[in-house]
Amino acid sequence: MDKAKSLFGKMNDYKRFGFSLIALSTFLYLGVVMPIAGKTVMKAYILMGGTLILLLIATIFLFISIRCKKLLLELEEGKE
């Protein structure tokens, strides 16, 4: 019971982290796309790199969340 509750909490936490990082990467991407005075090419590259890194980390967190969900389902099947 304690392991299932822990896995459920981790699954939700990783999913929330992933969606939060996707939202943050959206704002960084908007900074790349929108024409802003004083924005240099280097700043655009930095924003785009940050966007890609955040999307990569979000993908990893969402995969970990899916793995926790699978483990939770296997744990529930084993109890029955």
C-alpha positions in Angstrom: 0.0 0.0 0.0 2.8 2.4 0.9 4.7 1.6 -2.3 1.6 2.1 -4.4 0.9 5.5 -2.8 4.5 6.5 -3.3 4.4 5.5 -7.0 1.2 7.4 -7.5 2.7 10.5 -6.0 5.8 10.2 -8.1 3.7 9.7 -11.3 1.7 12.8 -10.6 4.8 14.9 -9.7 6.7 13.9 -12.8 3.6 14.6 -15.0 3.3 18.1 -13.4 7.0 18.8 -13.9 6.8 17.8 -17.5 3.8 20.0 -18.3 5.3 22.9 -16.4 8.5 22.6 -18.5 6.4 22.5 -21.7 4.6 25.7 -20.7 7.9 27.4 -19.9 9.4 26.3 -23.2 6.4 27.7 -25.0 7.2 31.1 -23.5 10.8 30.9 -24.5 9.8 29.9 -28.0 7.5 33.0 -28.2 10.6 35.0 -27.3 12.3 33.6 -30.4 9.4 34.1 -32.7 8.2 37.6 -31.7 10.0 40.6 -33.2 11.5 42.4 -30.3 13.7 45.5 -30.6 17.3 44.9 -29.5 17.1 41.1 -29.9 20.3 39.8 -31.4 20.9 36.5 -33.3 22.9 35.2 -30.3 19.9 35.9 -27.9 17.6 34.0 -30.3 20.0 31.1 -30.4 20.1 31.0 -26.6 16.3 31.1 -26.3 16.0 28.4 -28.9 18.6 26.2 -27.2 16.8 26.7 -23.9 13.5 25.7 -25.5 15.0 22.5 -26.9 16.6 21.6 -23.5 13.4 22.2 -21.6 11.4 20.1 -24.1 14.0 17.3 -23.8 13.8 17.4 -20.0 10.0 17.5 -20.2 10.0 14.4 -22.4 12.2 12.6 -20.0 9.9 13.5 -17.1 6.8 12.4 -19.0 8.5 9.0 -19.9 9.3 8.5 -16.2 5.7 9.3 -15.4 4.5 6.7 -17.9 6.9 4.1 -16.4 5.6 4.8 -12.9 2.1 4.3 -14.2 3.0 1.0 -15.7 4.7 -0.1 -12.5 1.6 0.9 -10.5 -0.7 -1.1 -12.8 1.6 -4.1 -12.5 1.6 -3.7 -8.7 -2.2 -3.6 -8.6 -2.5 -6.6 -10.9 -0.2 -8.6 -8.6 -2.5 -7.9 -5.6 -5.5 -9.4 -7.2 
